[in-house]
Amino acid sequence: MNPPSVAAPVATPHRDDVSGAVPGELFGHPKGLFVCFFTEMWERFSFYGMKALLLLYMLKHHLFGDQLGYLVLGAYAGLVYAVPVVGGMIADRLLGMRKAVVFGGVLLCFGHLGMAYEGQAATVDAVGVIHRDATGLAAFYLSLSLIICGVGFLKPNVATMVGLLYPANDPRRDSGFTLYYAGINLGALFSSLICGYIGEVYGWGYGFGAAGIGMIAGLGVFLTGQEYLRGLAEPPDPARLAAKLLGPLRVEACLYAGTLIAVALIAALLNIPRVVASVQGAMLVVWLIWLAWYLRTYADTVQRGRMISIIFFITFVLLFFALYEQTYASWVTFTDRMLNKDLFPDLVIREGKPLPWSIAPLVVSPFVVAFALRQRSAVAAAWALAALAAAGFALILRDSVVLPQTAGSLTYLGALFIVLLAPLFSWLWPFLERLGANPGKSAKCVVGLALGGLSFLPLVWANDAAAGGQLASVWWLALAYVILEVGEVCLSPITLAAVSELTMPKVAAVMMSGWLLATSFSEQLAAVFSSFASLEIKPGARVNMAEAAEKYGSLFHSMIWLGLASAVLALLLSPLLRRWMHGIR
């Protein structure tokens, strides 16, 4: 990492004589942002495509009970966001962000494609004993482990590269992170509809396989877009990385070999998911001890205040995502059991197994992006990307209306609303800044936490409607997602930007990993909260709607109060945070 590149003053660039565009920029942002955008879009396509299916796959294919399904989901998702703490440190000190992203991408490709191997579906014998395919389960846990380690190398370093593309105090930073965050949700939007639908209609392996193909595309985008990252992602000390460590093995080779050993250990750990929380706790303690030592040793008063403020922003992230990540846990099972699935039932194609048409723009998107980045004319690039976006959204809307939806595919609603909201908020923050009315980062967190809690209110109403035995309308779920995603776009990209802007440059990736570690704990909390609504349903039996309504109702009411209490806490802390941030809004 090259700290001067973060804070160096930027000379006024000349503009292209034809288009008026700044060379190296696209739509007022560095072209490297769009490389990161599309890399992350495809990685999130694979990740959320698999996640949309994961809980339902465990419950319906391997016949896990609710409790075990939530436990494994929480352990997996928790480790996905905990391991980047290690991946960030390795990239910061040894591997460099470029090599870390490439290695992580390769692991992710193998992991997602491995999920395509289903093995035999679990069966129940005459006395009610469940028999599961041991080989299929072993492949399942190994594939999850490969994905965990792949995300550990890729996720923190792509986000950190976005921050390094902007000078200090650049007002475009918040809007840049908001656009980057839209890339995350654009991938989730397509993946839930495509992978979630294909997995339940054509077979689990086809859905997981589609996610793997998406990751291959993401790795290709990153490898072909290196020139736009300005050399910011190279190893900090190439000589150290090339030094021999174990006989003929160099440090770099040892890092890769050690990761493969870690893959095997994590696969074993996933078989005992209750232990994962203890591992995360140990990681948190180590991270906090390191942070205290670093601040005492290297930070001055201003740096120390800003770094401490990051801890509070990370806490807000933990609280918000403990609510949000139930969209892949309790919200999925609630949708599967208590709601109708189709937004416009009369328009749904009922004959055969129609394919999602939204696959088409995804296939051509890497070529369109490569074309846009190489244009000197911003007009040509804008037309190419606008045509791709228009085709994508038109076909997404078509698929959302005419395809028979499932509980997994309906997770696309969250990504749909945030993709629609992100451009609005990306424009809104700079506009309010020009008027002198832009809320501070802590105020945005207050709004986000409050809306996170209130998003459960429509689910309370839906639950009340379904208590009598009739499935409730899916439009209650849509309303819940609208409220939740307004909260997310207020909080999540802003806290990402805060970590990037407030951190000391030499430890940027490690501090970004702290943000991800908070998300890791929120995944565990979301799984624990969701388990409060666990139902013990025997294979083939019908859901007891009255019992389900009682459990879901109690959970949803509790989540409303948790979100509102968290917002009050953030509001009370706001004056202190403004003081510690020393002039950064």
C-alpha positions, 0 to 999 in steps of 0.5 A: 500500500502506498499511503501518499497516494491517498492524501496527495493533492490532485492537479487540475487535469486537462479535459478531452477535447472531444467529450470534455471528460477527464482522462482516467475518469468516467462520469466524474469518478476514477475508472478504477471505481468501475473496475471495483464496481463490476468485480464486486458485482459479479462476486456478490452475484455468486455469493448472494445467488448461493446465499438465496438458496442456502437455508432452503437447500439445507432444510429441503435437500438435506432435511436439516431442522430449523435450529440446525439450519440457522446454526450452520447459516450463522456459522458460515455467514459469520466466518465469511465476514470474520476471515477478512480480518486475516485476509486484510492483514496478509494483503496489507503486510505481504501479499498486496491487494491485487494478488489477494483479490486474484487468489480469493477469486480463484478460491471462490470459483472452486467453492461455488462450483463445488456447491453444484455437487448435491449428492443424494437427497436426504430420506426418512425411513419408516420410523422417522430416522433421517438418512443423509448422504455423507459424501454430499455433506462433505462436499457441501462443507468443503465448498462453504469453506472455500467460499469463506477463505475466498471472500476473506482475501477478496472482500476487504481489499476491493473495498479498500481499493475504492477508498484509495482511488480518492484523495483525502476529503474528496467530496466524491468519496461518499457518492463513490462508495454509494455507487460501489455499494450499488454494484454489490446490490446489482449482483444480488438483484440478478443472482437472487432471481436467476440462481434462486429461481433456477435452484428451486425450479431446475435443481439445486446444483444448477442454481449453485452452478450459475453462481460459480459461473458468475464468479468466473466472470468477476475474476475476469473483469478484475484481471482485465482492468488492472491498468485503471487501479493506478498501481495502488494494489501492488505488494508493499515489499516484493522482495520480502514476498519472494524470499525463501521461507521453507526450503525452496518454498517462498513466502508467497507460496507458503501463504497459499499453502497455509490457506489450503490447510485453513480451508480443511480446518474451517470445513471441519469447524462448520460441522460443529457450528456452535464453536464458530462463535467462540472463534469469532470472539477470539478474533475480536479480542485479538483485533481489539488488542492489536488496535489498542497497541497500534493507537498507543504506539503510532497514533497522535491525538487526532488520529486516535480520536478518529480511529476510536470513532471508527469503533462506534461506526462499526458497532452501528453496523453490527446492530443494523445488520443483526436486523438486516441479515434476517432477510436470509434467515427468518424472512426466508422461512416466513416467506416460504411458509406464510406468504403468497409468492407472486406479485402479479399472479394473473401474469405468471407463466404456469406452463413448463419451466421458463428460463429467466431472460435476465441472463442475457445482459449478464452474459454480455456485460463484461464485454460492454464494460471493457468497451466503456472503460476504453472510450475517450468519449464519455458519451460513447461510454454512457450510451453503452452502459445505459443500454446495458442497464436499460436491458438489464432492468427491463428483463429483471422487471419482466422476470419478476412479473412472469416467473413463478417466484420462490422464497429464495428468489424473492430476496431480490426485492432488497437488492432491487430497491437499493439499486433504485435508491442508490443513484438518488442518494448518491446525488442527494448527499453532494446536493445537500453538501452544496446547500450546507445541509448534508447530515453528518455520518452519525445522523445518517446512522440514526436514521438507518437504525430506526428504519431497520427496526421499523422494517419489521412492522409490515411483517407483523401485519402480514403475520397477523393476516396469516394467523387464521390459516390463509397465506398473506400477501407478498406485498407486505414483504415488499413494503418491509424491504422498501423500509429496510433498504432506505435504512441500509443506503443511509447507513451501510455505504456511509459507514464504509466511507467513514472507515476508509476516510477516518482510518490511518492509511497504513492499516486501511485494509485491517480497519476495513476488516474490522467493519466486516468483523462487525458484520460477522457478529451480526450474522451470528446474532441474526441467526440467533434471533431467527432461531427464536421462531424455529419450528419443528416440522416433520418431513412432509407435514404441514405448517401449524399456522397458529404456532408459526404466527405466534413465534414469528410475531414475537420475534418481529415485535422484538426486532422493532424495539431493538432497532429503535433502541439502537437509533436512540443510542446512536443519537446520544453518541452523535455529539461525541463522535463529531468531536472525535472526528476532528472536522471530518463530517 
